[in-house]
Amino acid sequence: MKMNRRDFVRGAAVAAGAAAGAPRLLAQEPGATVDATVRHQQMDGFGFSEAFHQAAFWRMMPAEKREYLLELMFDETKGMGFSILRNIIQDGGMPKGPFNESGESIEPEQGKWNWSGDEDQVWLMGEAKKRGCGRFFSTAWSPPAWMKTTRMVNRGGQLRNDMYQAYADYLAEYVLGYKKHFGIEIYAISPANEPDFLAPWPSCIWSGEQLAVFLRTALIPTFERRGVTAEIIVNEDARWTDLSINTILDDPACAKAVNIVAAHAYTDDYTPYVPLCKRTGVFHQALKQGKRVWETEVSADGKNITNITDGVYWARLLHTHVVEDQVSAWLWWWGASIAEKSRGSLLGIDPKNGTYELTKRLFTIGQYARFIRPGAHRIEATAMPDKDVDLSAFHDDASGKTIVVAINRGMQERSFPVTLKGVTGTRVTGTRTSATESHGELKEMRVKQGTWRAVAAPESVTTWVIA
C-alpha cells in the first residue's frame, strides 16, 4: 500500500514519540474545527483552456447543446461556475491536426498587425463573461517564427537576443489590441508556456535566467511605458517546480513587477493515478515574497476514465495544491474538447454527431469552482477530520458565506461533527458528487451551539455552504 505525505509524517511523529517513551495516546473522536478568524490565501478562481481550436469545435455544437454546455461550465447557479478562462496567443504554428494547430499570429511580419483569425476564442470569452466568468489570461506557446532562432514556431527554438524588445511590444500590443478591437480585458499574460519542454507543437525554450533578462530589460519597462496593466505570470513549467521561478524572483526588478507565479502539474509517470507527491510541493520563496501561486494546467494521457475514482483523484490533487501548497488558482487543461476518448478534457464533445460525454472529474472539480468564488479566503480547518477524509474551508466576505469541502476517498461513509469559530451563519446546505450523484442537493441542516454534523458518502466530494 502506498503512503501519502501526510500519512508518512503522521506515522513518523507517532514512531518518534514511542521511541522517546511517550505514553500511549487515547484515540480521538473524529471531528473538524473550522475557524474563520484565521485566514490564509485569497482565492483567484478555477478554470480551464480551450486552446488549439477547441473553442471552434465547441462553437460547432448544435445550438441547444452548445448553450447547455456554456451554462454547465460557467454559470455558478446552473453549472460549475468556472471563473478563469485561459487562452493561447495565436502564433502562426504550422497545422498538424485538430489538437495542436495554432491560428495566424497577430504579427505575422514585423510591424504588420493582424486582428483576424481568433474569432472562436473571442466568442468564447464573450459567452463566458455573460455567465459570470470575468478573468481571462493568455499564454504564448511561442513567439512568431520570425523572432526565433529556428525561424519555426513548432519544435522549440529560442527567442533571438535581438528580438527581446520586439517580443515585448508584441505582448503589449496583444493586451491593448484585444481591449481596443474586441472589448476584452486580459487580466494576465504569460510569455512562456512550458519553457522547459521541447514540444513538437508551438513551443519555445527559455531558462530562468533568460526570462529574467527579458522581463527586466524589455517586458516590464514596455508594459510600464505603454500603460499595460495586465499581470505578468511566470513560469508555467510543465512540471510542478519553482527552480526557474526562484531565479526570476532573485532579480529585484522582476520580484517587484511579478505578482503571480505558475507551474503545470504533469509528470513522467503515466500510470492512471500518479502519487500526488509527484505533482505537488510548496513554492517557499514565492510565498515568502508574497506572490500568488497558480496551477495553470494539468490533465492525463491515456484512455478516458469518467468514473468517481478518477473524479476523487483530481479533487485530491486540487485539495493538496490549495491547502498544502497554498495555491490561489487552479486550472485544468481543456474544458470541452473533441478528445473525448482521453483524459485531457473535463467533457468530450462530438460536433459532427452533436453529442457530448460528461466526466465525474468535471463535477468533483466543480464542487470547488462553483462555490468558492474569486475573492474568498481559505480559512483554518482540520485537514483530516476522519479516516480517508480531506477537508478544507473558505470564507467569502462579499456573500458572508462559509464554504466547507470534504473529500472521502474511502469506501466507508464517514460522519463527524464540525465546530465553527468566527462563523455567524446557521443554515447548512450541501451539494455532493458521488458514484450516483452529480451535484446532488442534500437536506438542509442547522448549526446548533456552533456545531453541525457532516456526512461524507463513500468515494465522494461534498460541499457545504453555511449562511
C-alpha positions as CSV (number, residue, x, y, z in Angstrom):
1,M,0.0,0.0,0.0
2,K,1.4,3.4,-1.0
3,M,1.5,6.1,1.7
4,N,0.9,9.7,1.1
5,R,3.0,12.5,2.6
6,R,0.6,13.3,5.4
7,D,0.3,9.6,6.5
8,F,4.1,9.4,6.4
9,V,4.6,12.5,8.5
10,R,2.0,11.4,11.0
11,G,3.4,7.9,11.2
12,A,6.9,9.3,11.7
13,A,5.7,11.5,14.5
14,V,4.0,8.6,16.3
15,A,7.1,6.4,16.0
16,A,9.3,9.2,17.3
17,G,7.0,9.7,20.3
18,A,7.1,6.0,21.1
19,A,10.9,5.9,20.9
20,A,11.0,8.7,23.4
21,G,8.9,6.8,25.9
22,A,5.8,8.9,25.3
23,P,2.6,7.4,27.0
24,R,0.1,5.8,24.7
25,L,-2.5,8.3,23.5
26,L,-6.2,7.5,23.5
27,A,-7.9,7.5,20.1
28,Q,-9.5,10.9,19.5
29,E,-13.1,11.3,18.4
30,P,-13.3,12.2,14.7
31,G,-14.2,15.8,14.2
32,A,-13.4,19.1,12.5
33,T,-12.9,22.7,13.6
34,V,-13.4,25.5,11.0
35,D,-12.0,28.8,12.2
36,A,-12.9,31.8,10.1
37,T,-10.8,34.1,12.2
38,V,-7.6,32.5,10.9
39,R,-7.2,33.4,7.2
40,H,-4.8,32.0,4.6
41,Q,-4.5,32.8,0.8
42,Q,-7.2,34.7,-1.1
43,M,-8.6,32.6,-4.0
44,D,-8.4,33.9,-7.6
45,G,-10.6,31.2,-9.1
46,F,-10.8,27.9,-11.0
47,G,-10.7,27.4,-14.8
48,F,-9.5,25.7,-17.9
49,S,-8.4,26.4,-21.5
50,E,-9.9,25.9,-25.0
51,A,-6.6,26.4,-26.8
52,F,-5.8,24.8,-30.2
53,H,-9.2,25.4,-31.7
54,Q,-11.2,23.6,-29.1
55,A,-13.3,26.8,-28.8
56,A,-14.2,26.4,-32.5
57,F,-15.4,22.8,-32.0
58,W,-17.4,23.9,-29.0
59,R,-19.0,26.6,-31.2
60,M,-19.9,24.0,-33.8
61,M,-22.1,22.1,-31.4
62,P,-25.9,22.2,-32.1
63,A,-27.3,25.5,-30.6
64,E,-29.3,23.9,-27.8
65,K,-26.5,21.7,-26.6
66,R,-23.9,24.5,-27.0
67,E,-26.0,26.7,-24.7
68,Y,-26.4,24.0,-22.2
69,L,-22.7,23.3,-22.1
70,L,-21.9,27.0,-21.7
71,E,-24.2,27.2,-18.7
72,L,-22.8,24.0,-17.3
73,M,-19.3,25.3,-17.4
74,F,-19.6,28.9,-16.4
75,D,-22.9,29.6,-14.6
76,E,-22.5,29.3,-10.8
77,T,-26.1,28.6,-10.1
78,K,-26.9,26.2,-13.0
79,G,-23.4,24.8,-13.5
80,M,-19.8,24.6,-12.4
81,G,-19.1,28.4,-12.2
82,F,-15.6,28.3,-13.6
83,S,-14.2,31.8,-13.2
84,I,-10.9,31.8,-15.2
85,L,-10.5,31.1,-18.9
86,R,-7.0,30.6,-20.3
87,N,-6.3,31.4,-24.0
88,I,-3.5,30.7,-26.4
89,I,-1.9,33.7,-28.1
90,Q,-2.1,32.6,-31.7
91,D,1.4,32.3,-33.2
92,G,1.1,31.0,-36.7
93,G,2.2,27.5,-35.9
94,M,2.1,25.0,-38.8
95,P,-1.1,22.9,-38.7
96,K,-0.5,19.4,-37.5
97,G,-4.1,18.3,-36.8
98,P,-7.1,19.3,-34.6
99,F,-5.3,19.1,-31.3
100,N,-2.2,21.3,-31.8
101,E,-2.9,23.7,-34.6
102,S,-2.5,27.4,-33.8
103,G,-4.0,30.3,-35.7
104,E,-2.3,33.1,-37.6
105,S,-0.2,35.4,-35.5
106,I,-1.3,38.9,-34.7
107,E,2.1,40.0,-36.1
108,P,2.9,37.6,-38.9
109,E,5.7,40.0,-40.1
110,Q,7.5,42.7,-38.1
111,G,5.3,45.8,-38.0
112,K,2.4,44.1,-39.8
113,W,-0.6,43.6,-37.4
114,N,-3.5,41.2,-37.9
115,W,-6.6,41.1,-35.8
116,S,-8.5,38.3,-37.5
117,G,-8.3,34.6,-37.0
118,D,-9.1,34.3,-33.3
119,E,-12.8,34.7,-33.6
120,D,-13.6,31.4,-31.7
121,Q,-11.6,32.3,-28.5
122,V,-13.1,35.8,-28.7
123,W,-16.5,34.3,-29.0
124,L,-16.0,32.0,-26.0
125,M,-14.6,34.8,-23.8
126,G,-17.7,36.8,-24.6
127,E,-20.0,33.9,-23.7
128,A,-18.1,33.1,-20.6
129,K,-18.3,36.8,-19.4
130,K,-22.1,36.7,-19.9
131,R,-22.3,33.8,-17.5
132,G,-20.1,35.2,-14.8
133,C,-16.5,34.3,-15.8
134,G,-14.7,37.6,-15.9
135,R,-11.0,36.7,-15.6
136,F,-9.1,35.9,-18.8
137,F,-5.4,35.2,-19.1
138,S,-3.4,34.4,-22.2
139,T,-0.3,32.3,-22.7
140,A,2.3,32.5,-25.5
141,W,3.3,29.0,-26.5
142,S,5.8,30.5,-28.9
143,P,6.8,33.9,-30.3
144,P,6.2,34.3,-34.1
145,A,8.6,32.4,-36.2
146,W,10.4,35.5,-37.5
147,M,11.5,36.3,-33.9
148,K,13.1,32.8,-33.2
149,T,16.5,31.3,-33.7
150,T,14.9,28.4,-35.7
151,R,12.6,30.5,-37.8
152,M,9.9,28.0,-36.8
153,V,7.1,28.2,-34.3
154,N,7.0,24.4,-33.7
155,R,9.7,22.2,-32.1
156,G,11.3,24.6,-29.6
157,G,14.0,27.0,-30.6
158,Q,14.6,30.2,-28.7
159,L,13.8,33.9,-28.9
160,R,16.6,35.7,-30.7
161,N,18.6,38.1,-28.5
162,D,17.9,41.0,-30.9
163,M,14.2,40.3,-30.7
164,Y,13.6,40.9,-27.0
165,Q,12.1,44.3,-27.5
166,A,10.1,43.2,-30.5
167,Y,8.5,40.4,-28.4
168,A,7.8,42.7,-25.5
169,D,6.0,45.1,-28.0
170,Y,4.1,42.1,-29.4
171,L,2.8,41.0,-26.0
172,A,1.9,44.6,-25.1
173,E,0.1,45.1,-28.4
174,Y,-1.9,41.8,-27.8
175,V,-3.3,43.1,-24.5
176,L,-4.0,46.6,-25.8
177,G,-5.4,45.3,-29.1
178,Y,-7.9,42.8,-27.5
179,K,-9.3,45.7,-25.5
180,K,-9.4,48.0,-28.5
181,H,-10.8,45.6,-31.1
182,F,-12.8,43.2,-29.0
183,G,-13.6,45.0,-25.7
184,I,-11.9,42.2,-23.8
185,E,-9.8,42.9,-20.7
186,I,-6.8,40.5,-20.5
187,Y,-6.3,40.0,-16.8
188,A,-2.9,38.4,-17.0
189,I,-0.3,37.3,-19.7
190,S,2.3,34.6,-19.6
191,P,5.2,35.0,-22.0
192,A,6.2,31.3,-22.0
193,N,4.3,28.0,-21.9
194,E,6.3,25.1,-20.6
195,P,9.7,26.7,-21.4
196,D,11.3,23.5,-20.0
197,F,9.8,21.2,-22.7
198,L,10.8,20.9,-26.3
199,A,7.4,20.0,-27.9
200,P,6.6,19.2,-31.5
201,W,3.8,21.7,-31.3
202,P,4.3,25.5,-30.9
203,S,7.0,25.9,-28.2
204,C,10.0,27.9,-27.1
205,I,12.8,27.1,-24.7
206,W,13.8,29.6,-22.0
207,S,16.0,29.3,-19.0
208,G,15.1,31.2,-15.8
209,E,18.0,33.5,-16.4
210,Q,16.8,34.3,-20.0
211,L,13.3,35.0,-18.8
212,A,14.6,37.3,-16.0
213,V,16.7,39.3,-18.6
214,F,13.7,39.5,-20.9
215,L,11.4,40.7,-18.2
216,R,13.9,43.2,-16.7
217,T,15.2,44.7,-19.9
218,A,12.1,44.5,-22.2
219,L,8.7,43.4,-21.0
220,I,8.4,45.2,-17.6
221,P,9.6,48.6,-18.9
222,T,7.4,48.2,-22.1
223,F,4.3,47.5,-20.0
224,E,5.1,50.5,-17.8
225,R,5.7,52.8,-20.7
226,R,2.6,51.7,-22.6
227,G,0.2,51.6,-19.6
228,V,-0.4,47.8,-19.8
229,T,-1.9,46.7,-16.5
230,A,-2.2,43.0,-17.2
231,E,-0.4,40.9,-14.6
232,I,2.8,39.1,-15.8
233,I,2.7,35.3,-15.0
234,V,5.9,33.2,-14.8
235,N,7.0,30.4,-15.4
236,E,4.4,27.8,-16.4
237,D,7.0,24.9,-16.5
238,A,5.5,21.5,-17.5
239,R,6.3,20.0,-14.1
240,W,5.5,21.4,-10.6
241,T,8.8,23.0,-9.9
242,D,9.9,26.5,-8.8
243,L,13.5,26.4,-9.8
244,S,13.2,28.9,-12.7
245,I,10.6,30.9,-10.7
246,N,13.2,31.4,-7.9
247,T,15.8,32.5,-10.4
248,I,13.4,35.1,-11.8
249,L,12.4,36.3,-8.3
250,D,16.0,36.7,-7.4
251,D,16.1,39.6,-9.8
252,P,14.9,42.7,-7.9
253,A,13.1,44.3,-10.9
254,C,11.3,41.0,-11.6
255,A,10.4,40.5,-8.0
256,K,8.8,43.9,-7.9
257,A,6.8,43.6,-11.0
258,V,5.7,39.9,-10.9
259,N,2.8,39.1,-8.6
260,I,1.8,35.7,-9.9
261,V,3.9,32.6,-10.4
262,A,2.7,29.4,-12.0
263,A,3.5,25.9,-13.0
264,H,1.8,22.9,-14.5
265,A,1.5,19.6,-12.7
266,Y,2.5,17.0,-15.3
267,T,4.9,14.1,-14.5
268,D,6.9,11.5,-16.4
269,D,4.8,8.8,-14.7
270,Y,2.0,7.7,-17.0
271,T,0.2,5.4,-14.6
272,P,-3.5,6.3,-14.2
273,Y,-3.2,7.6,-10.6
274,V,0.2,9.1,-10.2
275,P,1.1,9.7,-6.5
276,L,0.1,13.2,-5.5
277,C,3.6,14.0,-4.2
278,K,4.9,13.9,-7.8
279,R,2.6,16.7,-8.7
280,T,2.8,18.9,-5.7
281,G,5.1,20.9,-3.4
282,V,5.4,24.2,-1.7
283,F,6.9,27.2,-3.5
284,H,8.6,28.6,-0.5
285,Q,10.4,31.5,-2.0
286,A,7.4,32.8,-3.9
287,L,5.1,32.6,-0.9
288,K,7.8,34.3,1.3
289,Q,7.9,37.2,-1.1
290,G,4.1,37.5,-1.1
291,K,3.4,36.1,-4.6
292,R,0.3,34.3,-5.6
293,V,0.8,30.8,-6.8
294,W,-1.3,29.4,-9.7
295,E,-1.6,25.9,-11.0
296,T,-2.4,26.6,-14.6
297,E,-2.6,23.3,-16.4
298,V,-2.9,19.6,-15.6
299,S,-4.5,16.5,-17.2
300,A,-3.5,13.0,-18.0
301,D,-2.8,10.9,-21.1
302,G,-4.3,7.5,-21.8
303,K,-7.9,6.2,-22.2
304,N,-10.6,8.4,-20.7
305,I,-11.8,7.5,-17.2
306,T,-15.1,9.0,-16.4
307,N,-15.9,7.3,-13.0
308,I,-15.9,8.7,-9.5
309,T,-12.5,7.2,-8.6
310,D,-11.0,9.4,-11.3
311,G,-13.0,12.4,-10.0
312,V,-11.9,11.9,-6.4
313,Y,-8.2,11.6,-7.5
314,W,-8.2,15.0,-9.2
315,A,-10.2,16.6,-6.4
316,R,-7.5,15.4,-4.0
317,L,-4.8,16.9,-6.2
318,L,-6.7,20.2,-6.2
319,H,-7.1,20.0,-2.4
320,T,-3.4,19.3,-1.9
321,H,-2.4,22.3,-4.1
322,V,-4.8,24.6,-2.4
323,V,-4.3,23.5,1.3
324,E,-0.7,22.3,1.4
325,D,0.8,24.4,-1.4
326,Q,-1.3,27.5,-0.8
327,V,-2.3,27.8,-4.5
328,S,-4.7,30.7,-5.3
329,A,-6.0,29.5,-8.7
330,W,-6.3,26.0,-10.2
331,L,-6.9,25.2,-13.8
332,W,-7.5,22.0,-15.8
333,W,-6.2,21.7,-19.4
334,W,-9.2,21.6,-21.8
335,G,-12.7,22.2,-20.6
336,A,-14.6,20.8,-23.6
337,S,-12.7,19.2,-26.5
338,I,-13.1,16.7,-29.3
339,A,-10.6,14.5,-27.5
340,E,-13.5,12.7,-25.9
341,K,-11.6,9.4,-25.7
342,S,-8.8,10.7,-23.5
343,R,-8.4,12.3,-20.0
344,G,-7.3,15.6,-21.4
345,S,-10.7,17.3,-21.1
346,L,-13.4,17.7,-18.5
347,L,-16.1,16.8,-21.0
348,G,-15.8,15.4,-24.5
349,I,-17.8,16.8,-27.5
350,D,-18.5,15.5,-30.9
351,P,-19.8,18.4,-33.1
352,K,-20.4,16.1,-36.1
353,N,-22.9,14.0,-34.2
354,G,-23.9,16.7,-31.8
355,T,-23.1,14.6,-28.7
356,Y,-21.1,15.0,-25.5
357,E,-19.8,12.9,-22.7
358,L,-19.5,14.2,-19.1
359,T,-17.0,13.0,-16.5
360,K,-17.0,12.8,-12.8
361,R,-13.9,14.9,-12.6
362,L,-15.9,17.8,-14.1
363,F,-18.3,17.6,-11.2
364,T,-15.7,17.0,-8.4
365,I,-13.6,19.9,-9.5
366,G,-16.9,21.9,-9.8
367,Q,-17.5,21.2,-6.2
368,Y,-14.8,23.8,-5.6
369,A,-15.3,26.1,-8.7
370,R,-19.0,26.6,-8.2
371,F,-18.9,27.6,-4.5
372,I,-15.5,29.1,-3.9
373,R,-15.8,32.4,-5.7
374,P,-12.9,34.8,-6.6
375,G,-12.0,36.9,-3.5
376,A,-12.9,34.2,-1.0
377,H,-10.2,33.3,1.6
378,R,-9.1,29.9,2.6
379,I,-9.6,29.7,6.4
380,E,-8.2,27.4,9.0
381,A,-9.8,23.9,9.2
382,T,-8.9,20.5,10.4
383,A,-7.3,18.9,7.3
384,M,-8.1,15.2,8.2
385,P,-11.2,15.1,10.4
386,D,-11.8,11.4,9.9
387,K,-10.2,8.4,8.3
388,D,-9.9,8.9,4.5
389,V,-11.3,12.4,4.6
390,D,-9.6,15.5,3.4
391,L,-11.3,18.8,4.4
392,S,-10.8,22.4,3.6
393,A,-12.8,25.6,4.3
394,F,-13.2,29.1,2.9
395,H,-15.0,32.3,3.7
396,D,-16.4,34.8,1.3
397,D,-16.7,38.3,2.7
398,A,-18.8,39.5,-0.3
399,S,-21.6,37.0,0.4
400,G,-20.9,36.3,4.1
401,K,-20.9,32.6,3.3
402,T,-18.5,30.0,4.7
403,I,-17.8,27.0,2.5
404,V,-16.6,23.6,3.7
405,V,-15.5,20.9,1.2
406,A,-14.8,17.3,2.2
407,I,-13.3,14.5,0.0
408,N,-14.0,11.0,1.2
409,R,-11.5,8.8,-0.8
410,G,-12.5,5.6,1.2
411,M,-15.3,3.1,0.6
412,Q,-16.9,3.7,4.0
413,E,-19.3,6.5,4.9
414,R,-17.8,9.0,7.4
415,S,-19.8,11.1,9.9
416,F,-18.2,13.7,12.1
417,P,-19.1,16.9,14.0
418,V,-17.9,20.3,12.6
419,T,-17.3,23.0,15.1
420,L,-17.5,26.6,13.8
421,K,-15.5,29.6,15.1
422,G,-16.0,33.1,13.8
423,V,-18.9,31.9,11.6
424,T,-22.3,33.6,12.1
425,G,-24.4,31.5,9.6
426,T,-26.9,28.9,10.9
427,R,-28.2,27.3,7.7
428,V,-26.1,24.5,6.2
429,T,-26.9,23.5,2.6
430,G,-25.0,20.6,1.0
431,T,-24.1,19.5,-2.6
432,R,-22.5,16.2,-3.3
433,T,-20.9,14.3,-6.2
434,S,-20.5,10.5,-5.8
435,A,-20.8,7.4,-7.9
436,T,-24.6,8.0,-8.2
437,E,-24.8,11.8,-7.8
438,S,-23.5,14.8,-9.8
439,H,-24.0,17.9,-7.7
440,G,-26.9,16.3,-5.9
441,E,-28.6,18.6,-3.4
442,L,-28.7,17.4,0.3
443,K,-31.1,18.0,3.0
444,E,-30.7,21.3,4.8
445,M,-29.2,21.3,8.3
446,R,-29.0,23.8,11.1
447,V,-26.0,24.9,13.2
448,K,-26.7,24.2,16.9
449,Q,-24.5,25.7,19.6
450,G,-21.8,26.3,17.0
451,T,-21.8,22.7,15.7
452,W,-23.3,20.6,12.9
453,R,-22.7,17.1,11.7
454,A,-21.1,16.3,8.3
455,V,-21.7,13.1,6.5
456,A,-19.3,12.2,3.7
457,A,-20.5,9.4,1.5
458,P,-18.1,6.7,0.2
459,E,-15.9,8.0,-2.7
460,S,-17.4,11.5,-2.8
461,V,-16.8,15.2,-2.7
462,T,-19.3,17.2,-0.7
463,T,-19.6,21.0,-0.4
464,W,-21.5,22.6,2.5
465,V,-22.4,26.3,2.5
466,I,-23.1,27.9,5.8
467,A,-25.2,31.1,5.6
